């Protein structure tokens, strides 16, 4: 059996290879970097991520917290048991996770992205069906009869200028938010209205919030100056925290926000952030990355090609969740490829089934997240809802359900939902 070719060894690419291996399908996974390598990220691993890992192996979620042998930092992950929201008026609410997936492990984990990818890398390296090629950048692809050809062009100053080629029946492109193959395959271009920009840095000796009612919550600060974006503090082992801001790119440009300056200003001036970070020490540079949002449908496949993860623009429009959707896209890619091999169908028409798989699973959630993103753009509405939520346990329980339940989030589309809040009705 010919190997499936996968370009990019982030979570989406490695998940594709691992899910293919579970089906007995060999793959060649090619990445331009050499591991361990860092990626700029918020470092949060949601229950959705852990659920997807459980589909590969039910022991892996527990390993992330307890077994640090894969980690060059020897810090591993920190279990998180809830979310804390801060409204523009400073009011806050803590919502525990429902933990509906695996009760034996934390419902969420915060882990440096370098370590999470290195964890998956070790799983890949220990899987016989996966050939891992590092330090190799694929520069081009083409369909050639009954196969696809990937090309690595060598530096022309070298004596050997003959390109290296890899051939297979199908290729999966997992080369991230700035994927040149996504542009080549389906014409995906950066669209500021469906794109977010994030920055992050690390702090040490962050003050623990004494008002939190759950262990190690991830914190979201919806400050007026960056709405509909937010600032976050995600706790890490050893008293560290990932701190950053994410905002839709068109809003950032319209408001002329310089994210690095705004992050520093917020930490300096916002009362809650001063309390948490005023005595902390910044331990790393402020770095930026792109978040291609899933707020519009795109073409995700072509002849002998599929896009997965950020290359397919699958970041949640409201939360910025990308890793869980990346893993999920790898699973669906493996399922579509398995069917393609069985039927010997690698044409564009057949592979459109992958697009359907992805959007059947994720589009409703993306649509609702886009609507929530628009709602939180109004500080007045956000403050009003938060004021009511702090006094209404039923409303808090509804928001807890919304964290993991897409159907519960549909309530936000209903006018009667806000009427009940207005009237103080407890049964919501």
C-alpha positions as CSV (number, residue, x, y, z in Angstrom):
1,X,0.0,0.0,0.0
2,X,1.3,3.4,-1.0
3,X,1.9,5.8,1.9
4,X,-0.4,8.8,2.4
5,X,1.7,12.0,2.2
6,X,1.1,14.6,5.0
7,X,2.7,18.0,4.9
8,X,3.0,19.7,8.3
9,X,3.5,18.0,11.7
10,X,1.3,20.1,13.9
11,X,-1.7,18.6,15.8
12,X,-3.7,18.3,12.6
13,X,-1.0,16.6,10.6
14,X,0.1,14.2,13.4
15,X,-3.6,13.4,14.2
16,X,-4.2,12.5,10.6
17,X,-1.1,10.2,10.6
18,X,-2.1,8.6,13.9
19,X,-5.8,8.0,12.9
20,X,-4.6,6.5,9.6
21,X,-2.3,4.2,11.5
22,X,-5.2,3.0,13.6
23,X,-6.8,1.9,10.3
24,X,-3.6,0.2,9.2
25,X,-2.8,2.8,6.5
26,X,0.9,3.9,6.3
27,X,1.8,7.6,5.9
28,X,4.8,9.8,5.4
29,X,4.7,12.9,7.6
30,X,7.0,15.8,6.5
31,X,7.8,18.9,8.5
32,X,10.1,21.8,7.8
33,X,11.2,22.0,11.5
34,X,13.1,19.7,13.7
35,X,11.5,18.6,17.0
36,X,11.1,19.8,19.7
37,X,10.1,23.1,18.2
38,X,7.9,25.9,19.6
39,X,4.6,27.2,18.2
40,X,2.9,30.5,19.3
41,X,-0.4,29.5,21.0
42,X,-2.7,30.2,23.9
43,X,-1.7,26.8,25.3
44,X,-5.2,25.8,26.4
45,X,-6.3,22.2,25.8
46,X,-10.1,22.0,26.1
47,X,-12.3,19.0,26.9
48,X,-12.8,18.7,23.2
49,X,-9.0,18.1,22.7
50,X,-9.0,15.5,25.4
51,X,-12.0,13.8,23.9
52,X,-10.2,13.6,20.6
53,X,-7.1,12.2,22.2
54,X,-9.3,9.5,23.9
55,X,-10.3,8.4,20.4
56,X,-6.7,7.7,19.7
57,X,-5.9,6.1,23.1
58,X,-7.8,6.5,26.3
59,X,-4.6,6.8,28.4
60,X,-3.2,9.8,26.6
61,X,-5.2,12.5,28.4
62,X,-3.9,11.2,31.8
63,X,-0.3,11.1,30.4
64,X,-0.5,14.8,29.6
65,X,-0.8,15.7,33.2
66,X,1.1,12.9,35.0
67,X,3.9,11.7,32.7
68,X,6.4,14.4,31.9
69,X,9.1,12.1,30.3
70,X,8.2,13.6,26.9
71,X,8.8,17.2,28.1
72,X,12.1,19.0,27.7
73,X,10.8,21.5,30.3
74,X,9.8,18.7,32.7
75,X,6.7,20.8,33.5
76,X,3.9,19.0,31.7
77,X,0.3,20.1,31.9
78,X,-1.9,21.7,34.6
79,X,-5.4,20.5,35.1
80,X,-8.0,23.2,34.7
81,X,-11.5,22.9,36.2
82,X,-13.4,25.9,34.9
83,X,-13.6,29.3,33.2
84,X,-13.7,32.8,34.7
85,X,-15.2,35.6,32.7
86,X,-14.7,39.3,33.4
87,X,-17.2,41.7,31.8
88,X,-16.2,45.3,30.7
89,X,-17.6,46.7,34.0
90,X,-15.3,44.4,36.0
91,X,-18.0,42.0,37.2
92,X,-16.9,38.4,37.0
93,X,-18.3,34.9,37.1
94,X,-16.7,31.5,37.5
95,X,-18.2,28.5,35.6
96,X,-17.0,25.0,36.3
97,X,-16.6,22.6,33.4
98,X,-19.2,19.8,33.3
99,X,-16.5,17.2,32.6
100,X,-18.8,15.2,30.4
101,X,-16.0,13.3,28.6
102,X,-13.6,11.2,30.8
103,X,-14.3,11.6,34.5
104,X,-10.8,10.2,35.3
105,X,-9.0,13.2,34.0
106,X,-9.2,17.0,34.3
107,X,-11.9,18.5,32.0
108,X,-9.2,20.9,30.6
109,X,-5.5,21.2,30.6
110,X,-3.1,24.1,30.1
111,X,0.2,23.1,28.6
112,X,2.9,24.9,26.6
113,X,2.3,24.2,22.9
114,X,6.0,23.1,22.4
115,X,5.4,20.3,24.9
116,X,2.0,19.2,23.6
117,X,3.3,18.9,20.1
118,X,6.4,17.0,21.4
119,X,4.0,14.7,23.2
120,X,2.2,13.9,19.9
121,X,5.6,13.7,18.2
122,X,6.7,10.9,20.5
123,X,3.5,9.0,19.7
124,X,4.2,9.4,16.0
125,X,7.8,8.2,16.4
126,X,6.6,5.1,18.2
127,X,4.1,4.2,15.5
128,X,5.5,1.8,12.9
129,X,3.1,2.9,10.2
130,X,4.3,6.5,10.2
131,X,7.5,7.6,8.5
132,X,8.6,11.0,10.0
133,X,10.8,13.3,7.9
134,X,12.0,16.4,9.7
135,X,13.9,19.5,8.5
136,X,12.3,19.3,5.0
137,X,10.2,22.0,3.5
138,X,7.8,21.0,0.7
139,X,7.7,23.9,-1.9
140,X,5.3,22.6,-4.5
141,X,2.8,19.9,-5.5
142,X,1.2,18.7,-8.7
143,X,-1.1,15.9,-9.9
144,X,0.6,13.6,-12.3
145,X,-1.7,11.0,-13.7
146,X,-2.6,8.5,-11.0
147,X,-0.4,10.1,-8.3
148,X,0.4,13.3,-6.6
149,X,4.0,14.6,-6.5
150,X,5.4,16.8,-3.7
151,X,8.6,18.6,-4.4
152,X,11.4,19.9,-2.1
153,X,13.6,22.3,-4.0
154,X,17.2,22.5,-2.9
155,X,19.2,25.7,-2.4
156,X,20.7,26.4,-5.9
157,X,24.1,27.2,-4.3
158,X,24.6,23.6,-3.4
159,X,26.2,21.2,-5.8
160,X,23.2,19.0,-6.0
161,X,20.3,21.1,-7.3
162,X,18.0,18.2,-8.3
163,X,14.7,18.5,-6.5
164,X,13.6,15.8,-4.0
165,X,10.2,14.3,-4.9
166,X,7.7,12.4,-2.8
167,X,4.9,10.5,-4.6
168,X,1.6,9.0,-3.4
169,X,-2.0,8.5,-4.1
170,X,-3.2,11.4,-2.0
171,X,-1.7,14.3,0.0
172,X,-2.9,16.0,3.2
173,X,-1.8,19.6,3.7
174,X,-1.5,20.6,7.4
175,X,0.9,23.5,7.0
176,X,-0.9,25.9,9.2
177,X,-2.5,29.3,9.2
178,X,-0.3,30.7,6.4
179,X,-0.7,27.6,4.2
180,X,0.5,28.3,0.6
181,X,-1.1,25.0,-0.4
182,X,-4.5,26.2,0.8
183,X,-4.2,29.1,-1.5
184,X,-3.0,26.9,-4.4
185,X,-5.7,24.2,-3.8
186,X,-8.8,26.3,-3.1
187,X,-7.9,29.9,-3.4
188,X,-8.1,30.5,0.3
189,X,-6.9,34.1,0.9
190,X,-6.5,36.0,4.2
191,X,-9.8,37.8,4.8
192,X,-9.6,40.2,7.8
193,X,-13.3,39.8,8.6
194,X,-12.8,36.0,9.0
195,X,-9.4,36.2,10.6
196,X,-8.1,37.0,14.1
197,X,-4.7,38.1,15.3
198,X,-3.3,37.0,18.6
199,X,-0.3,37.8,20.7
200,X,1.0,36.1,23.8
201,X,3.8,36.2,26.3
202,X,4.6,34.4,29.6
203,X,4.6,35.6,33.1
204,X,6.0,34.0,36.3
205,X,4.8,34.4,39.9
206,X,1.2,35.3,38.9
207,X,-1.0,36.0,41.9
208,X,-3.7,33.4,42.5
209,X,-7.2,34.8,42.3
210,X,-8.7,34.2,45.8
211,X,-12.3,34.6,44.5
212,X,-12.1,31.7,42.1
213,X,-14.3,28.8,43.1
214,X,-12.6,26.2,40.9
215,X,-9.0,25.0,40.5
216,X,-6.8,26.7,37.9
217,X,-9.5,28.4,35.8
218,X,-8.7,29.8,32.4
219,X,-9.6,33.5,32.6
220,X,-11.1,35.7,29.9
221,X,-11.2,39.5,30.2
222,X,-13.6,41.2,27.9
223,X,-12.2,44.7,28.1
224,X,-14.1,47.5,26.3
225,X,-11.0,48.5,24.3
226,X,-10.6,45.1,22.5
227,X,-14.2,43.9,22.1
228,X,-15.2,41.6,20.5
229,X,-11.8,40.2,21.3
230,X,-10.5,39.5,24.8
231,X,-7.4,39.3,27.0
232,X,-6.6,36.0,28.7
233,X,-4.6,34.5,31.5
234,X,-4.1,30.7,31.3
235,X,-2.3,29.2,34.3
236,X,0.7,26.9,33.8
237,X,2.7,24.7,36.2
238,X,5.2,26.3,38.5
239,X,3.4,29.6,38.9
240,X,3.7,30.6,35.2
241,X,0.9,31.8,33.0
242,X,0.3,32.4,29.3
243,X,-1.0,35.9,28.9
244,X,-2.3,37.5,25.7
245,X,-4.9,39.2,23.5
246,X,-6.9,38.0,20.5
247,X,-9.1,40.1,18.3
248,X,-10.6,40.0,14.9
249,X,-8.1,41.5,12.4
250,X,-10.6,43.9,10.7
251,X,-11.6,45.3,14.1
252,X,-8.0,45.7,15.2
253,X,-7.2,47.7,12.0
254,X,-10.4,49.8,12.2
255,X,-9.7,50.7,15.9
256,X,-6.0,51.1,15.1
257,X,-5.1,48.9,18.0
258,X,-1.4,48.1,18.5
259,X,-1.8,44.8,20.4
260,X,1.6,44.8,22.1
261,X,1.0,48.3,23.5
262,X,-2.6,47.5,24.4
263,X,-1.6,44.4,26.3
264,X,0.9,46.5,28.3
265,X,-1.6,49.2,28.9
266,X,-4.3,46.8,30.1
267,X,-2.0,45.1,32.6
268,X,-0.9,48.5,33.8
269,X,-4.3,50.1,34.2
270,X,-7.0,47.5,34.6
271,X,-7.7,46.9,38.3
272,X,-8.2,43.2,38.0
273,X,-5.1,42.6,35.8
274,X,-3.0,44.8,38.1
275,X,-4.0,42.6,41.0
276,X,-3.0,39.4,39.1
277,X,0.0,40.6,37.2
278,X,1.3,43.7,38.9
279,X,3.9,41.7,40.9
280,X,4.6,39.1,38.2
281,X,7.6,39.0,36.0
282,X,7.4,38.7,32.2
283,X,9.6,35.8,31.2
284,X,9.4,35.8,27.4
285,X,8.9,38.0,24.4
286,X,5.5,39.1,23.1
287,X,4.9,37.1,19.9
288,X,2.0,37.2,17.4
289,X,0.2,34.5,15.3
290,X,-2.6,34.2,12.9
291,X,-6.0,32.6,13.6
292,X,-8.0,31.7,10.4
293,X,-11.6,31.6,11.6
294,X,-14.2,29.1,10.6
295,X,-16.8,31.8,10.2
296,X,-17.3,31.1,6.5
297,X,-17.2,27.9,4.5
298,X,-14.3,27.1,2.3
299,X,-13.3,24.5,-0.2
300,X,-11.3,21.9,1.8
301,X,-10.4,19.3,-0.9
302,X,-9.4,18.8,-4.5
303,X,-8.0,16.1,-6.7
304,X,-5.8,13.9,-4.5
305,X,-5.7,16.7,-1.8
306,X,-7.2,17.5,1.6
307,X,-6.7,20.5,3.9
308,X,-6.8,20.0,7.7
309,X,-6.4,22.1,10.8
310,X,-5.5,25.8,10.5
311,X,-4.8,25.3,6.8
312,X,-8.5,24.6,6.5
313,X,-9.5,27.7,8.6
314,X,-11.1,25.7,11.4
315,X,-10.5,28.1,14.4
316,X,-13.6,28.7,16.5
317,X,-14.7,32.3,15.8
318,X,-15.5,33.2,19.4
319,X,-13.2,31.1,21.6
320,X,-10.2,30.9,19.3
321,X,-10.2,27.1,19.9
322,X,-8.1,25.5,17.2
323,X,-6.4,22.4,18.5
324,X,-9.5,20.3,19.1
325,X,-10.9,21.1,15.7
326,X,-7.4,20.3,14.2
327,X,-7.5,16.9,15.8
328,X,-11.1,16.3,14.7
329,X,-10.2,17.3,11.1
330,X,-7.4,14.7,11.1
331,X,-9.8,12.0,12.2
332,X,-12.3,12.9,9.4
333,X,-9.4,13.1,6.9
334,X,-8.4,9.6,7.9
335,X,-11.9,8.3,7.5
336,X,-12.3,9.9,4.0
337,X,-8.9,8.6,2.9
338,X,-9.8,5.1,4.1
339,X,-12.9,5.1,1.9
340,X,-10.9,6.6,-1.0
341,X,-8.4,3.7,-0.8
342,X,-11.1,1.1,-0.5
343,X,-12.9,2.4,-3.6
344,X,-9.8,3.7,-5.4
345,X,-11.4,7.1,-5.7
346,X,-9.1,10.1,-5.3
347,X,-10.9,12.5,-7.5
348,X,-12.2,15.9,-6.4
349,X,-15.8,14.9,-6.6
350,X,-15.4,12.0,-4.2
351,X,-13.1,13.9,-1.8
352,X,-15.8,16.5,-1.4
353,X,-17.2,14.0,1.1
354,X,-14.5,15.3,3.5
355,X,-15.8,18.8,3.3
356,X,-19.3,17.5,4.2
357,X,-17.9,15.5,7.1
358,X,-16.2,18.6,8.5
359,X,-19.0,21.0,8.1
360,X,-21.7,18.6,9.3
361,X,-19.7,18.4,12.5
362,X,-18.5,21.9,13.0
363,X,-20.5,24.4,10.9
364,X,-23.4,24.8,13.4
365,X,-20.9,25.5,16.2
366,X,-19.0,28.0,14.0
367,X,-22.2,29.8,13.1
368,X,-23.3,30.2,16.7
369,X,-19.8,31.3,17.8
370,X,-19.9,33.9,15.1
371,X,-23.2,35.2,16.4
372,X,-21.8,35.2,20.0
373,X,-18.8,37.2,18.8
374,X,-21.2,39.8,17.4
375,X,-23.1,39.9,20.7
376,X,-20.1,40.5,22.9
377,X,-19.1,43.5,20.7
378,X,-21.6,45.5,22.8
379,X,-20.2,46.3,26.2
380,X,-23.7,47.4,27.4
381,X,-25.3,44.0,26.6
382,X,-22.3,42.1,28.0
383,X,-22.5,44.1,31.3
384,X,-26.2,43.7,31.5
385,X,-26.1,39.9,31.1
386,X,-23.2,39.6,33.6
387,X,-25.0,41.6,36.2
388,X,-28.0,39.3,36.0
389,X,-25.8,36.2,35.9
390,X,-24.0,37.0,39.2
391,X,-27.4,37.0,40.9
392,X,-29.2,34.1,39.1
393,X,-28.0,30.6,39.7
394,X,-30.3,29.2,37.0
395,X,-28.6,31.5,34.4
396,X,-25.2,30.5,35.6
397,X,-26.2,26.8,35.1
398,X,-27.4,27.7,31.6
399,X,-24.0,29.2,30.8
400,X,-22.2,26.2,32.3
401,X,-24.2,24.0,29.8
402,X,-23.2,26.3,27.0
403,X,-19.5,25.6,27.4
404,X,-19.8,22.1,26.0
405,X,-23.3,22.0,24.5
406,X,-23.8,23.7,21.1
407,X,-27.6,23.2,21.4
408,X,-27.6,25.1,24.7
409,X,-25.8,28.0,23.0
410,X,-28.7,28.4,20.6
411,X,-30.6,30.0,23.4
412,X,-28.5,33.1,22.7
413,X,-30.4,33.5,19.4
414,X,-33.8,33.6,21.1
415,X,-35.4,37.0,22.1
416,X,-37.3,35.3,24.9
417,X,-34.0,34.2,26.5
418,X,-33.2,37.9,27.1
419,X,-36.7,38.7,28.2
420,X,-36.5,36.1,30.9
421,X,-33.2,37.6,32.1
422,X,-34.8,41.1,32.1
423,X,-37.8,39.8,34.1
424,X,-35.6,37.9,36.5
425,X,-37.2,34.6,35.8
426,X,-35.2,31.9,37.5
427,X,-36.2,29.0,35.3
428,X,-34.1,29.5,32.1
